[in-house]
Amino acid sequence: MDLKDTKTQKLLLGGLILFLILYFGYARIYSKNSQALSQKQMEYESILTNLKNVEMKAKSFESLKAEYEKLLKRYKQVELLLPEEKQLPLFLTQMHFAAQFSQTSITQVVPLGATPIDFYNANTFTVEITGSYHSFGNFLSNITNFPFIACVSGMTITGVPQETQAPKSEEKTITASFKLDTYYIQEGEKLKKVEF
């Protein structure tokens, strides 16, 4: 390779000019815009990911809606056991029917008031009844069949003295006293249906 040859000089000069064009093009144009280009690439990938998420949610929306309707139906069934208000007349009526059916006598019902617990209130009563062991068991089984939740606690059972019993009578052999709790939902805690 002869450097004095004009053809070689032209090739070297052309190569040098091409190198300078590529170098300045990379330094001035590409590297300056490469950060913006990579940022746009990240934005594009983020938008694409969000689009895929929205597509997946749209596909599962109908199944979520069906599941919500199913759970709401189950909630309505459970809500019957936990009424929105005290329903004291219903409680007293149920107690009366339970005592009549089990052949016991309710001698005392004392309301102790409502106690707030989480999202519901507990309405507590002290109850005293007289009857036989079997009738008392029937009374308790009737309480379990109330159309709302009722909980018996703090039970004491005492025998009635034989002098006060009627001769050959098994009707009133025990006196039982206990606390009976009924529950109802607090104000503003009731689940409301969401429309889609």
TIROLUM-402483 format. One record per residue (C-alpha): residue number from 1; x negated, y, z; residue in three letters. Coordinates in nm, 2 decimals, decimal comma. Example, Ala and Ser with C-alpha at 12.3 -4.5 7.8 and 13.67 -1.06 7.14 Angstrom:
residues 2
[1; [-1,23; -0,45; 0,78]; 'ALA'];
[2; [-1,37; -0,11; 0,71]; 'SER'];
***
This chain:
residues 196
[1; [0,00; 0,00; 0,00]; 'MET'];
[2; [-0,15; 0,32; -0,12]; 'ASP'];
[3; [-0,05; 0,63; 0,07]; 'LEU'];
[4; [-0,15; 0,86; -0,22]; 'LYS'];
[5; [0,09; 0,69; -0,45]; 'ASP'];
[6; [0,40; 0,92; -0,50]; 'THR'];
[7; [0,64; 0,63; -0,50]; 'LYS'];
[8; [0,51; 0,51; -0,16]; 'THR'];
[9; [0,53; 0,86; -0,03]; 'GLN'];
[10; [0,89; 0,90; -0,15]; 'LYS'];
[11; [0,98; 0,57; 0,02]; 'LEU'];
[12; [0,81; 0,67; 0,35]; 'LEU'];
[13; [0,97; 1,01; 0,34]; 'LEU'];
[14; [1,31; 0,85; 0,27]; 'GLY'];
[15; [1,27; 0,61; 0,55]; 'GLY'];
[16; [1,17; 0,89; 0,79]; 'LEU'];
[17; [1,47; 1,10; 0,69]; 'ILE'];
[18; [1,70; 0,80; 0,73]; 'LEU'];
[19; [1,55; 0,73; 1,07]; 'PHE'];
[20; [1,59; 1,09; 1,18]; 'LEU'];
[21; [1,95; 1,10; 1,05]; 'ILE'];
[22; [2,03; 0,78; 1,25]; 'LEU'];
[23; [1,85; 0,90; 1,56]; 'TYR'];
[24; [2,02; 1,24; 1,57]; 'PHE'];
[25; [2,35; 1,08; 1,47]; 'GLY'];
[26; [2,33; 0,84; 1,76]; 'TYR'];
[27; [2,20; 1,10; 2,01]; 'ALA'];
[28; [2,43; 1,39; 1,91]; 'ARG'];
[29; [2,75; 1,22; 1,80]; 'ILE'];
[30; [2,78; 0,85; 1,91]; 'TYR'];
[31; [2,64; 0,88; 2,26]; 'SER'];
[32; [2,84; 1,20; 2,33]; 'LYS'];
[33; [3,16; 1,02; 2,22]; 'ASN'];
[34; [3,08; 0,68; 2,36]; 'SER'];
[35; [3,19; 0,78; 2,71]; 'GLN'];
[36; [3,52; 0,91; 2,58]; 'ALA'];
[37; [3,55; 0,60; 2,36]; 'LEU'];
[38; [3,50; 0,37; 2,66]; 'SER'];
[39; [3,75; 0,57; 2,87]; 'GLN'];
[40; [4,01; 0,54; 2,59]; 'LYS'];
[41; [3,94; 0,17; 2,57]; 'GLN'];
[42; [4,00; 0,13; 2,94]; 'MET'];
[43; [4,32; 0,34; 2,91]; 'GLU'];
[44; [4,43; 0,12; 2,62]; 'TYR'];
[45; [4,37; -0,20; 2,82]; 'GLU'];
[46; [4,55; -0,06; 3,13]; 'SER'];
[47; [4,86; 0,04; 2,91]; 'ILE'];
[48; [4,85; -0,31; 2,75]; 'LEU'];
[49; [4,84; -0,47; 3,09]; 'THR'];
[50; [5,13; -0,26; 3,22]; 'ASN'];
[51; [5,33; -0,34; 2,90]; 'LEU'];
[52; [5,28; -0,71; 2,97]; 'LYS'];
[53; [5,39; -0,67; 3,33]; 'ASN'];
[54; [5,71; -0,49; 3,22]; 'VAL'];
[55; [5,78; -0,76; 2,97]; 'GLU'];
[56; [5,74; -1,03; 3,24]; 'MET'];
[57; [5,97; -0,83; 3,48]; 'LYS'];
[58; [6,23; -0,78; 3,21]; 'ALA'];
[59; [6,24; -1,15; 3,14]; 'LYS'];
[60; [6,27; -1,23; 3,51]; 'SER'];
[61; [6,52; -0,95; 3,59]; 'PHE'];
[62; [6,82; -1,17; 3,50]; 'GLU'];
[63; [6,69; -1,46; 3,72]; 'SER'];
[64; [6,63; -1,21; 4,00]; 'LEU'];
[65; [6,98; -1,07; 3,96]; 'LYS'];
[66; [7,13; -1,42; 3,97]; 'ALA'];
[67; [6,93; -1,50; 4,28]; 'GLU'];
[68; [7,04; -1,17; 4,44]; 'TYR'];
[69; [7,40; -1,25; 4,38]; 'GLU'];
[70; [7,36; -1,60; 4,53]; 'LYS'];
[71; [7,19; -1,45; 4,84]; 'LEU'];
[72; [7,45; -1,18; 4,88]; 'LEU'];
[73; [7,72; -1,45; 4,87]; 'LYS'];
[74; [7,54; -1,65; 5,15]; 'ARG'];
[75; [7,50; -1,32; 5,35]; 'TYR'];
[76; [7,88; -1,26; 5,32]; 'LYS'];
[77; [7,94; -1,61; 5,47]; 'GLN'];
[78; [7,70; -1,55; 5,75]; 'VAL'];
[79; [7,85; -1,20; 5,81]; 'GLU'];
[80; [8,17; -1,37; 5,91]; 'LEU'];
[81; [7,99; -1,51; 6,21]; 'LEU'];
[82; [7,85; -1,17; 6,30]; 'LEU'];
[83; [8,14; -0,92; 6,27]; 'PRO'];
[84; [8,10; -0,54; 6,22]; 'GLU'];
[85; [8,28; -0,45; 6,54]; 'GLU'];
[86; [8,34; -0,59; 6,89]; 'LYS'];
[87; [8,68; -0,75; 6,80]; 'GLN'];
[88; [8,78; -0,78; 7,17]; 'LEU'];
[89; [9,14; -0,88; 7,10]; 'PRO'];
[90; [9,02; -1,17; 6,88]; 'LEU'];
[91; [8,78; -1,27; 7,15]; 'PHE'];
[92; [9,05; -1,27; 7,42]; 'LEU'];
[93; [9,30; -1,45; 7,20]; 'THR'];
[94; [9,04; -1,72; 7,12]; 'GLN'];
[95; [8,96; -1,76; 7,50]; 'MET'];
[96; [9,33; -1,79; 7,58]; 'HIS'];
[97; [9,38; -2,06; 7,31]; 'PHE'];
[98; [9,07; -2,25; 7,43]; 'ALA'];
[99; [9,19; -2,25; 7,79]; 'ALA'];
[100; [9,54; -2,36; 7,68]; 'GLN'];
[101; [9,41; -2,63; 7,46]; 'PHE'];
[102; [9,17; -2,77; 7,72]; 'SER'];
[103; [9,41; -2,73; 8,01]; 'GLN'];
[104; [9,19; -2,51; 8,21]; 'THR'];
[105; [9,28; -2,18; 8,39]; 'SER'];
[106; [9,08; -1,87; 8,33]; 'ILE'];
[107; [9,06; -1,70; 8,67]; 'THR'];
[108; [8,83; -1,41; 8,58]; 'GLN'];
[109; [8,69; -1,23; 8,27]; 'VAL'];
[110; [8,47; -0,93; 8,34]; 'VAL'];
[111; [8,31; -0,73; 8,06]; 'PRO'];
[112; [7,95; -0,64; 8,13]; 'LEU'];
[113; [7,90; -0,41; 7,83]; 'GLY'];
[114; [7,70; -0,42; 7,51]; 'ALA'];
[115; [7,33; -0,46; 7,48]; 'THR'];
[116; [7,15; -0,36; 7,16]; 'PRO'];
[117; [6,92; -0,63; 7,01]; 'ILE'];
[118; [6,73; -0,58; 6,68]; 'ASP'];
[119; [7,01; -0,52; 6,42]; 'PHE'];
[120; [7,30; -0,64; 6,63]; 'TYR'];
[121; [7,46; -0,59; 6,97]; 'ASN'];
[122; [7,54; -0,85; 7,23]; 'ALA'];
[123; [7,87; -0,81; 7,42]; 'ASN'];
[124; [7,84; -0,99; 7,75]; 'THR'];
[125; [8,13; -1,12; 7,97]; 'PHE'];
[126; [8,13; -1,32; 8,30]; 'THR'];
[127; [8,39; -1,58; 8,29]; 'VAL'];
[128; [8,53; -1,80; 8,57]; 'GLU'];
[129; [8,76; -2,10; 8,50]; 'ILE'];
[130; [8,90; -2,39; 8,70]; 'THR'];
[131; [8,99; -2,73; 8,58]; 'GLY'];
[132; [8,85; -3,09; 8,57]; 'SER'];
[133; [8,51; -3,19; 8,43]; 'TYR'];
[134; [8,67; -3,32; 8,11]; 'HIS'];
[135; [8,89; -3,01; 8,06]; 'SER'];
[136; [8,58; -2,79; 8,12]; 'PHE'];
[137; [8,39; -2,99; 7,85]; 'GLY'];
[138; [8,68; -2,94; 7,61]; 'ASN'];
[139; [8,68; -2,57; 7,69]; 'PHE'];
[140; [8,31; -2,54; 7,60]; 'LEU'];
[141; [8,37; -2,74; 7,28]; 'SER'];
[142; [8,65; -2,50; 7,19]; 'ASN'];
[143; [8,41; -2,21; 7,24]; 'ILE'];
[144; [8,17; -2,36; 6,99]; 'THR'];
[145; [8,46; -2,35; 6,73]; 'ASN'];
[146; [8,52; -1,98; 6,77]; 'PHE'];
[147; [8,52; -1,80; 6,42]; 'PRO'];
[148; [8,22; -1,59; 6,55]; 'PHE'];
[149; [7,90; -1,66; 6,74]; 'ILE'];
[150; [7,94; -1,71; 7,11]; 'ALA'];
[151; [7,67; -1,81; 7,35]; 'CYS'];
[152; [7,72; -1,96; 7,70]; 'VAL'];
[153; [7,45; -1,90; 7,96]; 'SER'];
[154; [7,39; -1,89; 8,34]; 'GLY'];
[155; [7,64; -2,16; 8,41]; 'MET'];
[156; [7,72; -2,26; 8,77]; 'THR'];
[157; [7,97; -2,54; 8,85]; 'ILE'];
[158; [8,11; -2,59; 9,20]; 'THR'];
[159; [8,36; -2,84; 9,33]; 'GLY'];
[160; [8,70; -2,73; 9,46]; 'VAL'];
[161; [8,75; -2,84; 9,82]; 'PRO'];
[162; [8,99; -3,14; 9,85]; 'GLN'];
[163; [9,21; -2,95; 10,10]; 'GLU'];
[164; [9,31; -2,70; 9,83]; 'THR'];
[165; [9,37; -2,97; 9,56]; 'GLN'];
[166; [9,71; -3,12; 9,50]; 'ALA'];
[167; [9,73; -3,48; 9,61]; 'PRO'];
[168; [9,62; -3,73; 9,34]; 'LYS'];
[169; [9,55; -3,45; 9,10]; 'SER'];
[170; [9,25; -3,42; 8,87]; 'GLU'];
[171; [9,37; -3,09; 8,72]; 'GLU'];
[172; [9,16; -2,85; 8,93]; 'LYS'];
[173; [8,85; -3,03; 9,06]; 'THR'];
[174; [8,58; -2,78; 8,96]; 'ILE'];
[175; [8,53; -2,40; 8,93]; 'THR'];
[176; [8,28; -2,29; 8,67]; 'ALA'];
[177; [8,14; -1,95; 8,62]; 'SER'];
[178; [7,91; -1,84; 8,33]; 'PHE'];
[179; [7,81; -1,56; 8,10]; 'LYS'];
[180; [7,95; -1,56; 7,75]; 'LEU'];
[181; [7,78; -1,34; 7,49]; 'ASP'];
[182; [7,94; -1,25; 7,16]; 'THR'];
[183; [7,76; -1,06; 6,89]; 'TYR'];
[184; [7,84; -0,79; 6,63]; 'TYR'];
[185; [7,64; -0,58; 6,38]; 'ILE'];
[186; [7,52; -0,24; 6,49]; 'GLN'];
[187; [7,65; 0,07; 6,31]; 'GLU'];
[188; [7,47; 0,13; 5,98]; 'GLY'];
[189; [7,30; -0,21; 5,97]; 'GLU'];
[190; [7,55; -0,38; 5,74]; 'LYS'];
[191; [7,40; -0,48; 5,40]; 'LEU'];
[192; [7,55; -0,30; 5,11]; 'LYS'];
[193; [7,58; -0,44; 4,76]; 'LYS'];
[194; [7,34; -0,30; 4,50]; 'VAL'];
[195; [7,48; -0,24; 4,15]; 'GLU'];
[196; [7,25; -0,31; 3,86]; 'PHE'];
***
